[in-house]
Amino acid sequence: MNDEEGDLALQTLINVRADIAPHLDEALLRECYAIQKKYQFSEDRSMSSSAMERLIDAAVKTASGEA
């Protein structure tokens, strides 16, 4: 079993995504989760916010055909 398979929170997010928002890219969900997990104990919340903003901006550009 790898880390992702054993990560109950990630697996729950993926399962809920399938029910609630099947159009949401699973790779984007995984990347968002990885950012949140990486910075979860950081005192500087701007690091997480900045990383999420960059990720979402890139995803929007890709979806809109700008990238």
DSSP file (Angstrom, degrees, kcal/mol; ACC not computed):
  #  RESIDUE AA STRUCTURE BP1 BP2  ACC     N-H-->O    O-->H-N    N-H-->O    O-->H-N    TCO  KAPPA ALPHA  PHI   PSI    X-CA   Y-CA   Z-CA
    1    1 A M              0   0    0      0, 0.0     2,-0.1     0, 0.0     0, 0.0   0.000 360.0 360.0 360.0 128.6    0.0    0.0    0.0
    2    2 A N     >  -     0   0    0      1,-0.1     4,-1.6     5,-0.0     5,-0.2  -0.377 360.0 -96.1 -89.0 175.8    1.4    3.4   -0.9
    3    3 A D  H  > S+     0   0    0      1,-0.2     4,-0.6     2,-0.2    -1,-0.1   0.880 123.0  51.9 -59.9 -41.1    0.9    6.6    1.0
    4    4 A E  H >4 S+     0   0    0      1,-0.2     3,-0.8     2,-0.2    -1,-0.2   0.891 108.2  51.1 -65.1 -38.5   -2.0    7.8   -1.2
    5    5 A E  H 34 S+     0   0    0      1,-0.2    -1,-0.2    -3,-0.1    -2,-0.2   0.836 113.2  46.1 -66.6 -31.4   -3.9    4.5   -0.7
    6    6 A G  H 3< S+     0   0    0     -4,-1.6     2,-1.2     1,-0.1    -1,-0.2   0.475  86.6 100.4 -89.9  -2.4   -3.5    4.7    3.0
    7    7 A D    <X  -     0   0    0     -3,-0.8     4,-2.5    -4,-0.6     5,-0.2  -0.715  51.0-174.0 -88.7  97.4   -4.5    8.4    3.2
    8    8 A L  H  > S+     0   0    0     -2,-1.2     4,-2.3     1,-0.2    -1,-0.2   0.853  81.2  54.6 -61.7 -37.8   -8.1    8.1    4.3
    9    9 A A  H  > S+     0   0    0      2,-0.2     4,-2.3     1,-0.2    -1,-0.2   0.933 110.8  45.1 -63.4 -45.5   -8.8   11.9    4.0
   10   10 A L  H  > S+     0   0    0      1,-0.2     4,-2.4     2,-0.2    -2,-0.2   0.931 113.3  49.7 -64.2 -45.9   -7.6   11.9    0.4
   11   11 A Q  H  X S+     0   0    0     -4,-2.5     4,-2.3    -7,-0.2    -1,-0.2   0.877 110.2  51.4 -62.0 -36.9   -9.6    8.8   -0.5
   12   12 A T  H  X S+     0   0    0     -4,-2.3     4,-2.7    -5,-0.2     5,-0.2   0.928 109.4  50.1 -65.1 -45.1  -12.7   10.3    1.1
   13   13 A L  H  X S+     0   0    0     -4,-2.3     4,-2.6     1,-0.2    -2,-0.2   0.916 111.4  48.8 -58.2 -44.0  -12.3   13.5   -0.9
   14   14 A I  H  X S+     0   0    0     -4,-2.4     4,-1.7     2,-0.2    -1,-0.2   0.913 112.7  47.4 -64.0 -43.1  -11.9   11.5   -4.1
   15   15 A N  H  X S+     0   0    0     -4,-2.3     4,-1.1     2,-0.2    -2,-0.2   0.905 113.5  47.1 -66.0 -41.5  -15.0    9.4   -3.3
   16   16 A V  H  X S+     0   0    0     -4,-2.7     4,-3.2     1,-0.2     5,-0.4   0.890 107.8  57.2 -67.4 -39.4  -17.1   12.4   -2.5
   17   17 A R  H  X S+     0   0    0     -4,-2.6     4,-1.8    -5,-0.2     7,-0.2   0.904 102.2  55.5 -56.3 -42.0  -15.9   14.2   -5.6
   18   18 A A  H  < S+     0   0    0     -4,-1.7    -1,-0.2     1,-0.2    -2,-0.2   0.844 116.3  37.1 -61.2 -33.8  -17.2   11.3   -7.7
   19   19 A D  H  < S+     0   0    0     -4,-1.1    -2,-0.2    -3,-0.4    -1,-0.2   0.875 129.7  27.4 -84.3 -40.9  -20.7   11.8   -6.1
   20   20 A I  H  < S+     0   0    0     -4,-3.2    -3,-0.2     1,-0.2    -2,-0.2   0.862 136.2  13.1 -95.3 -40.7  -20.9   15.6   -5.8
   21   21 A A    ><  +     0   0    0     -4,-1.8     3,-2.1    -5,-0.4    -1,-0.2  -0.506  60.2 164.0-139.6  66.9  -18.7   17.0   -8.6
   22   22 A P  T 3  S+     0   0    0      0, 0.0     4,-0.1     0, 0.0    -1,-0.1   0.732  77.6  62.4 -61.8 -20.2  -17.7   14.3  -11.1
   23   23 A H  T 3  S+     0   0    0     -6,-0.1     2,-0.3    -3,-0.1    -5,-0.1   0.654  79.4 103.9 -77.3 -15.7  -16.7   17.0  -13.5
   24   24 A L  S <  S-     0   0    0     -3,-2.1     2,-0.2    -7,-0.2    -3,-0.1  -0.529  84.8-111.3 -71.3 127.3  -14.0   18.2  -11.1
   25   25 A D     >  -     0   0    0     -2,-0.3     4,-2.0     1,-0.2     3,-0.2  -0.390  18.1-147.7 -61.7 123.7  -10.6   17.0  -12.3
   26   26 A E  H  > S+     0   0    0      1,-0.2     4,-2.6     2,-0.2     5,-0.2   0.856  98.1  57.2 -63.2 -34.8   -9.2   14.4   -9.9
   27   27 A A  H  > S+     0   0    0      2,-0.2     4,-2.3     1,-0.2    -1,-0.2   0.901 106.3  49.7 -63.3 -39.8   -5.6   15.6  -10.5
   28   28 A L  H  > S+     0   0    0      2,-0.2     4,-2.6     1,-0.2    -2,-0.2   0.918 110.3  50.6 -63.9 -43.3   -6.6   19.1   -9.5
   29   29 A L  H  X S+     0   0    0     -4,-2.0     4,-2.5     1,-0.2    -2,-0.2   0.922 110.8  48.9 -59.4 -44.9   -8.2   17.8   -6.3
   30   30 A R  H  X S+     0   0    0     -4,-2.6     4,-2.4     2,-0.2    -1,-0.2   0.895 111.5  49.1 -62.9 -40.6   -5.1   15.8   -5.5
   31   31 A E  H  X S+     0   0    0     -4,-2.3     4,-2.2     2,-0.2    -2,-0.2   0.910 111.1  49.6 -67.0 -41.5   -2.9   18.8   -6.1
   32   32 A C  H  X S+     0   0    0     -4,-2.6     4,-2.4     1,-0.2    -2,-0.2   0.929 112.2  48.7 -60.5 -45.0   -5.1   21.0   -3.8
   33   33 A Y  H  X S+     0   0    0     -4,-2.5     4,-2.8     1,-0.2     5,-0.2   0.910 109.0  52.8 -62.2 -42.8   -4.9   18.3   -1.1
   34   34 A A  H  X S+     0   0    0     -4,-2.4     4,-2.4     2,-0.2    -1,-0.2   0.893 109.6  49.2 -61.8 -40.1   -1.2   18.0   -1.4
   35   35 A I  H  X S+     0   0    0     -4,-2.2     4,-2.1     2,-0.2    -2,-0.2   0.953 112.7  46.6 -63.3 -49.1   -0.8   21.8   -0.9
   36   36 A Q  H  < S+     0   0    0     -4,-2.4     4,-0.5     1,-0.2    -2,-0.2   0.894 113.9  48.4 -61.5 -39.8   -3.0   21.8    2.1
   37   37 A K  H >< S+     0   0    0     -4,-2.8     3,-0.7     1,-0.2     4,-0.3   0.899 110.1  52.4 -66.7 -40.1   -1.2   18.8    3.6
   38   38 A K  H 3< S+     0   0    0     -4,-2.4     3,-0.3     1,-0.2    -2,-0.2   0.888 120.5  31.8 -62.7 -40.3    2.2   20.4    3.0
   39   39 A Y  T >< S+     0   0    0     -4,-2.1     3,-1.6     1,-0.2    -1,-0.2   0.265  83.5 111.6-103.6  11.2    1.3   23.6    4.7
   40   40 A Q  T <  S+     0   0    0     -3,-0.7    -1,-0.2    -4,-0.5    -2,-0.1   0.784  87.9  35.2 -61.0 -28.0   -1.1   22.3    7.4
   41   41 A F  T 3  S+     0   0    0     -3,-0.3     2,-0.3    -4,-0.3    -1,-0.3   0.303  90.1 118.9-108.0   9.1    1.2   23.1   10.2
   42   42 A S    <   -     0   0    0     -3,-1.6     6,-0.1     1,-0.1    -3,-0.1  -0.562  56.1-150.3 -76.4 135.6    2.8   26.2    8.8
   43   43 A E  S    S+     0   0    0     -2,-0.3     2,-1.1     1,-0.1    -1,-0.1   0.766  85.5  76.1 -73.5 -25.1    2.3   29.3   10.9
   44   44 A D    >>  -     0   0    0      1,-0.2     3,-1.2     2,-0.0     4,-0.6  -0.745  60.3-177.9 -91.9  96.4    2.4   31.4    7.7
   45   45 A R  H 3> S+     0   0    0     -2,-1.1     4,-2.2     1,-0.3    -1,-0.2   0.672  73.3  75.3 -68.7 -17.2   -1.0   30.8    6.1
   46   46 A S  H 3> S+     0   0    0      1,-0.2     4,-2.8     2,-0.2    -1,-0.3   0.802  87.1  61.6 -67.2 -26.5    0.0   33.0    3.1
   47   47 A M  H <> S+     0   0    0     -3,-1.2     4,-2.2     2,-0.2    -1,-0.2   0.941 108.2  41.8 -63.7 -46.7    2.2   30.2    1.8
   48   48 A S  H  X S+     0   0    0     -4,-0.6     4,-2.5     2,-0.2     5,-0.2   0.923 115.9  49.6 -64.9 -45.5   -0.8   27.8    1.4
   49   49 A S  H  X S+     0   0    0     -4,-2.2     4,-2.5     1,-0.2    -2,-0.2   0.913 111.8  48.1 -61.5 -43.7   -3.0   30.6    0.0
   50   50 A S  H  X S+     0   0    0     -4,-2.8     4,-2.4     2,-0.2    -1,-0.2   0.917 112.5  48.3 -64.1 -43.7   -0.4   31.6   -2.6
   51   51 A A  H  X S+     0   0    0     -4,-2.2     4,-2.2    -5,-0.2    -1,-0.2   0.901 113.1  48.0 -64.4 -40.7    0.2   28.0   -3.7
   52   52 A M  H  X S+     0   0    0     -4,-2.5     4,-2.8     2,-0.2     5,-0.2   0.906 110.6  51.8 -66.0 -41.5   -3.6   27.4   -4.0
   53   53 A E  H  X S+     0   0    0     -4,-2.5     4,-2.7    -5,-0.2    -2,-0.2   0.920 110.5  47.7 -62.4 -43.8   -4.1   30.6   -5.9
   54   54 A R  H  X S+     0   0    0     -4,-2.4     4,-2.3     2,-0.2    -1,-0.2   0.921 113.4  48.4 -62.3 -43.4   -1.3   29.7   -8.4
   55   55 A L  H  X S+     0   0    0     -4,-2.2     4,-2.2     2,-0.2    -2,-0.2   0.932 114.4  44.4 -62.9 -47.0   -2.7   26.2   -8.9
   56   56 A I  H  X S+     0   0    0     -4,-2.8     4,-2.6     2,-0.2     5,-0.2   0.905 111.8  52.7 -67.7 -41.3   -6.3   27.4   -9.4
   57   57 A D  H  X S+     0   0    0     -4,-2.7     4,-2.4    -5,-0.2    -1,-0.2   0.921 111.0  47.8 -58.6 -43.8   -5.2   30.2  -11.8
   58   58 A A  H  X S+     0   0    0     -4,-2.3     4,-2.4     1,-0.2    -2,-0.2   0.898 111.5  50.1 -64.9 -40.4   -3.2   27.7  -13.9
   59   59 A A  H  X S+     0   0    0     -4,-2.2     4,-2.5     2,-0.2    -2,-0.2   0.888 111.1  49.0 -65.5 -39.5   -6.2   25.3  -13.9
   60   60 A V  H  X S+     0   0    0     -4,-2.6     4,-2.1     2,-0.2     6,-0.2   0.917 111.3  49.6 -66.2 -43.3   -8.6   28.1  -15.0
   61   61 A K  H  <>S+     0   0    0     -4,-2.4     5,-2.5    -5,-0.2     6,-1.0   0.917 112.6  47.5 -61.5 -43.1   -6.2   29.2  -17.8
   62   62 A T  H ><5S+     0   0    0     -4,-2.4     3,-0.9     1,-0.2    -2,-0.2   0.925 112.9  48.3 -63.5 -44.3   -5.9   25.6  -19.0
   63   63 A A  H 3<5S+     0   0    0     -4,-2.5    -1,-0.2     1,-0.2    -2,-0.2   0.820 112.7  48.2 -66.6 -31.2   -9.7   25.1  -18.9
   64   64 A S  T 3<5S-     0   0    0     -4,-2.1    -1,-0.2    -5,-0.2    -2,-0.2   0.456 116.2-113.4 -90.2  -0.4  -10.3   28.3  -20.8
   65   65 A G  T < 5S+     0   0    0     -3,-0.9    -3,-0.2    -4,-0.5    -4,-0.1   0.632  83.2 119.8  82.4  13.9   -7.7   27.5  -23.4
   66   66 A E      <       0   0    0     -5,-2.5    -4,-0.2    -6,-0.2    -5,-0.1   0.724 360.0 360.0 -82.7 -21.5   -5.2   30.3  -22.5
   67   67 A A              0   0    0     -6,-1.0    -1,-0.2    -9,-0.1    -5,-0.1   0.465 360.0 360.0 -89.3 360.0   -2.4   27.9  -21.6
